[in-house]
Amino acid sequence: MNPDKVLATANHFYKSNSPAIEEWICVELDPKILLEKVGIVTLVEQPEAVGTTDAETVPSTIRYPHIYGGIPTCINGVVTRVFSMIRNSEDGTFLDIPGLL
């Protein structure tokens, strides 16, 4: 819902200093199809803590889409696009999502 906020969000909540940097993807979903075909609601909510990373430094005006119930990838139209996320292999910083913006 806010493509320009994805990198900052990923770096705040999911950056890892581990030497083993996992591959990450960014998935674009169609919330209307998700609701109509599967009955899963996308809620737009304030940020919450992720593990030990708090959300206190995130501006309270920013809202994030949250999906409760999973992402059914076998139903056509739910996943509309998939993007690779480029990361720094040394510190885990998310650097780019080619094609997102």
C-alpha positions in Angstrom: 0.0 0.0 0.0 3.0 2.3 0.5 5.8 1.1 -1.9 8.0 4.0 -0.9 8.0 2.8 2.7 8.9 -0.9 2.1 12.7 -0.5 2.4 12.6 1.7 5.5 10.1 -0.8 7.1 12.2 -3.8 6.2 15.4 -2.1 7.6 13.7 -1.1 10.8 12.0 -4.4 11.6 13.8 -7.2 9.7 17.4 -6.2 9.1 19.8 -8.9 10.3 23.4 -8.6 11.3 23.8 -12.3 10.8 26.5 -13.4 8.3 23.9 -15.7 6.7 21.6 -13.3 4.9 18.5 -15.0 3.7 16.8 -14.3 0.4 13.8 -12.0 0.7 11.0 -11.2 -1.7 8.3 -8.5 -1.7 4.9 -9.7 -2.7 2.2 -7.5 -4.2 -1.3 -8.7 -3.3 -4.8 -7.8 -4.5 -6.8 -7.4 -1.2 -10.1 -7.4 -3.1 -9.4 -10.8 -4.6 -8.1 -12.1 -1.3 -11.4 -11.1 0.4 -13.7 -12.1 -2.4 -12.2 -15.5 -3.2 -10.8 -16.6 0.1 -12.6 -14.4 2.7 -9.3 -13.1 4.2 -9.5 -9.4 5.2 -6.5 -7.1 4.8 -6.5 -4.7 7.8 -4.6 -1.4 7.6 -3.2 -0.8 11.1 -0.6 1.0 13.2 2.8 -0.7 13.4 3.4 -3.2 16.2 6.6 -4.5 17.6 8.3 -7.3 15.7 10.1 -9.6 18.1 12.4 -7.4 20.2 12.2 -4.5 17.7 9.7 -1.9 18.9 7.6 0.4 16.7 8.0 3.5 18.9 10.3 5.2 16.4 7.8 4.7 13.5 5.6 7.8 12.9 2.1 7.1 14.2 0.6 8.4 11.0 2.0 5.4 9.0 -0.4 2.5 8.6 0.6 -1.0 7.4 -1.4 -3.7 5.7 -1.7 -6.9 7.8 -3.1 -10.1 6.6 -4.4 -12.6 9.1 -5.0 -16.1 7.6 -2.1 -16.6 5.2 -1.5 -15.9 1.6 -3.0 -18.6 -0.7 -0.7 -18.6 -3.7 -2.7 -21.2 -5.5 -5.6 -18.9 -6.2 -5.3 -16.8 -9.3 -5.2 -13.1 -8.8 -4.2 -13.0 -5.2 -0.5 -12.5 -5.8 -0.2 -9.9 -8.6 3.6 -9.4 -8.6 6.8 -10.7 -6.9 9.9 -8.6 -6.5 13.4 -9.6 -5.4 14.8 -7.6 -2.5 18.5 -6.7 -2.8 20.5 -6.8 0.5 23.9 -5.9 1.7 25.6 -9.3 2.4 27.7 -7.9 5.2 25.1 -6.3 7.5 21.7 -7.3 6.0 20.6 -3.8 5.0 17.8 -3.9 2.5 19.1 -1.8 -0.4 16.6 -2.0 -3.3 13.5 -3.6 -4.7 14.0 -3.4 -8.4 10.8 -2.7 -10.3 8.7 -1.8 -7.3 8.8 2.0 -7.7 
